């Protein structure tokens, strides 16, 4: 990879992903690595991006690079599908949004702001563009199956489906399952009802209004296992597909979370504008899908625990996931209103989440307990990933850690040790600087584990 090949010339600062694209040495590396026929996207400015782009260039033929490449504007004069999808995408922010938020999406249009990735902002999600490149580097092709055992907001599944790859998305949080189902389900949908939905946005909101009392914090009810009757979305929206019904629910829950962060704004005030943005994003991608004749993959979203995957041995072609950044972000508290609305036992879920379980009388004891439980859970998860992965294929784990919150323990180092222990040694790694949550973590690591090939007698053998 580039970080190995050019280590001496780029030195430590460059290797840490902080070299500006505008500097001559970076431009020189681009010219050295890629022929003039292969034009990179204009927003590439970090070494990890150059690393992934070079990996794609080495791994894919010209046709595949045009159809599935993540970091190229054009190849042999032909715009890539990624470029065309991104430039067709509408703005993902409100006109009234803070300028720094507008600037972030403008600067990352090719990284995060396309297809359905931008629907419902989710802290700590990894860049879809990066995941596209990762799947290219590990040799996933249309028709293959990729597993994300901790699916979160569905980034891997969405990106895989765009590339024609089938996805299995495991997730413990019912709200995250809803997000993923909605966002992958509308990648191929009938948009003819969208004008009517926009015209009657207030009426759409009214279908959810009777359930608003669920948003009031009632810890006793939910901790004691009190049941909440599920919303009958089919009855509320009989003319719409299941995916569109869940998209409307997701939009409503987005308005709830957005209103909590806005002074003097209610979910009812914000819902019409959010609905407009949701439908514009879905419509834009469906237009691109037709124009590019994309053959989408399929996703199966499974509500389950990554520590006990109910999948057959050697049944997937790749594993790509990011364990929750629970030491830096409490996802359950972040999603509490949405989880309560769905009738989830929030405290029970929190105790089952990787990185959140543990106890102690002092902060040091709490950290030690949580870190120990985290590595125990991750060993179970990686053992299952190794089991379900076909021989010779890759498991990629994207992880970052804040050593202040882990008692000085580097999560990436611990995972590398676990990978070797469970029979998936580290093949290589890529480091990137985290953007957007610098106050909690600084660097993120892409760990490429590989399950050894199987010898003639059935025993595992290394490369």
PELIN-V474641 format. One record per helix or strand of 2 or more residues. SS is the DSSP state (a for helix, b for strand). FROM is the first residue (numbers start at 1). TO is the last residue. If there is no record, write none. Layout:
[[SS	FROM	TO] [SS	FROM	TO]]
//
This chain:
[[a	2	5] [a	7	15] [a	24	33] [b	38	40] [a	47	59] [a	62	68] [b	72	75] [b	78	79] [a	81	87] [a	99	107] [a	128	137] [b	145	148] [a	155	162] [b	166	171] [a	174	185] [a	194	199] [a	201	209] [a	212	215] [a	219	223] [a	233	236] [a	242	260] [a	267	292] [b	299	303] [a	306	308] [b	318	321] [a	331	334] [a	336	341] [a	346	352] [a	363	388] [b	394	400] [a	411	421] [b	426	433] [b	443	450] [b	453	454] [b	460	461]]
//
